[in-house]
């Protein structure tokens, strides 16, 4: 499982495509 930092990094970029990014 990726770390929170990786999730935030990918989440911010993939937020437009996938809205699975954690609400930080």
C-alpha positions as CSV (number, residue, x, y, z in Angstrom):
1,X,0.0,0.0,0.0
2,X,1.4,3.4,-0.9
3,X,2.2,5.9,1.8
4,X,0.1,9.0,2.5
5,X,2.7,11.2,0.8
6,X,2.4,9.1,-2.4
7,X,-1.4,9.2,-2.2
8,X,-1.4,13.0,-1.9
9,X,1.1,13.4,-4.7
10,X,-0.8,11.1,-7.1
11,X,-4.2,12.2,-5.7
12,X,-3.6,15.8,-6.5
13,X,-2.7,15.0,-10.1
14,X,-5.3,12.3,-10.5
15,X,-8.0,14.3,-8.6
16,X,-9.4,15.5,-11.9
17,X,-9.7,11.9,-13.3
18,X,-10.3,9.9,-10.1
19,X,-11.7,11.5,-7.0
20,X,-10.2,8.9,-4.7
21,X,-7.6,11.3,-3.2
22,X,-7.8,11.7,0.6
23,X,-9.2,15.0,1.8
24,X,-6.2,16.6,3.4
